[in-house]
Structure formats: structure tokens, C-alpha cells
């Protein structure tokens, strides 16, 4: 799964830029700013990463079912997990 990290703890700001972040074409390890918030392509994460993170009490797990995305929020970062099939078209 492709992982895009969004460095903010403000859900409203994250929500405002979510579509732009998902639609952006970042290269692996590329970092950029979207409306003043740092966003980076954190590479690929293994399938068990989601399982391991979702059991931690400090991690919030959200789903965008229409796009098949999973969003993890912990600390001051949101991580958007994009399945491999989708990452080819994003």
C-alpha cells in the first residue's frame, strides 16, 4: 500500500486538503506543501502495518469506502493508505 503522510493534527484542515492530496502525483519520498501543510509520499507499507496500527488505542482509523482508502490519525500526522491497485492510477 502506498502511504501519504499529512503533517497536521487539525482534522478540519486535513479534510479541506484531502481531495487535493489524494489526487496529487507524488514520487516516492517526495515532499510538498498543500495550503501550508507538509505532505509527503512515505513509500509503501506492508499489509500488516494497518493491522498493527489499528489495534493501538492512540490511533484513529477512518475509511473512504468510495475510493477504498484507509486513513490513520495519530499524534500530529494523518496517513492515507492507498491500495496498490489504486496507486497505479493516482
C-alpha positions as CSV (number, residue, x, y, z in Angstrom):
1,X,0.0,0.0,0.0
2,X,1.2,3.5,-0.8
3,X,1.3,5.8,2.2
4,X,0.9,9.5,2.0
5,X,1.6,11.4,5.3
6,X,-0.1,14.7,6.0
7,X,1.6,16.5,8.9
8,X,-1.2,18.2,10.9
9,X,-3.3,17.4,13.9
10,X,-6.1,19.6,12.7
11,X,-8.9,17.4,11.2
12,X,-10.7,20.4,9.6
13,X,-7.5,21.4,7.7
14,X,-6.8,17.8,6.8
15,X,-10.4,17.5,5.5
16,X,-10.1,20.7,3.5
17,X,-7.0,19.4,1.6
18,X,-7.8,15.7,1.5
19,X,-9.0,15.6,-2.1
20,X,-6.0,17.6,-3.4
21,X,-3.6,15.3,-1.5
22,X,-5.2,12.1,-2.8
23,X,-5.2,13.4,-6.4
24,X,-1.6,14.7,-6.3
25,X,1.0,12.7,-8.0
26,X,3.9,12.5,-5.6
27,X,7.0,10.4,-6.3
28,X,8.3,8.2,-3.5
29,X,9.9,10.2,-0.7
30,X,8.7,13.5,-2.4
31,X,7.5,16.2,0.0
32,X,5.5,19.3,-0.8
33,X,3.2,21.8,0.8
34,X,-0.6,22.0,0.3
35,X,-2.2,25.1,1.8
36,X,0.7,25.4,4.3
37,X,0.6,21.8,5.4
38,X,3.5,19.4,4.6
39,X,2.6,16.3,2.7
40,X,4.9,13.5,1.7
41,X,4.9,10.2,-0.1
42,X,6.2,7.9,2.7
43,X,6.7,4.9,0.4
44,X,5.0,1.6,0.6
45,X,3.8,0.0,3.8
46,X,3.2,-3.8,4.2
47,X,-0.4,-5.1,4.7
48,X,0.3,-5.9,8.4
49,X,1.1,-2.2,9.1
50,X,-2.7,-1.4,9.1
51,X,-3.4,-4.3,11.3
52,X,-0.7,-3.4,13.7
53,X,-1.6,0.3,13.9
54,X,-5.4,-0.2,14.1
55,X,-5.1,-2.0,17.5
56,X,-3.2,0.9,19.2
57,X,-5.5,3.0,21.4
58,X,-4.0,6.2,20.2
59,X,-4.7,5.6,16.5
60,X,-8.0,6.6,14.9
61,X,-8.9,4.6,11.8
62,X,-11.1,6.1,9.1
63,X,-12.3,4.7,5.8
64,X,-13.1,6.4,2.5
65,X,-15.2,3.5,1.1
66,X,-15.9,5.2,-2.2
67,X,-12.2,5.2,-3.0
68,X,-11.1,2.2,-1.0
69,X,-8.7,4.4,1.2
70,X,-7.9,4.0,4.8
71,X,-6.8,7.0,6.9
72,X,-4.9,6.6,10.1
73,X,-4.6,9.6,12.5
74,X,-2.1,9.5,15.4
75,X,-0.2,12.2,17.0
76,X,0.3,15.1,14.6
77,X,0.0,13.1,11.4
78,X,-2.6,11.6,9.2
79,X,-1.6,8.7,7.0
80,X,-3.6,7.9,3.9
81,X,-3.1,4.3,2.8
82,X,-3.8,3.7,-0.9
83,X,-4.1,0.0,-2.1
84,X,-1.7,-1.0,-4.8
85,X,-4.4,-1.3,-7.5
86,X,-5.3,2.4,-6.9
87,X,-1.8,3.7,-6.6
88,X,-1.2,3.0,-10.3
89,X,-3.9,5.4,-11.3
90,X,-3.1,8.1,-8.7
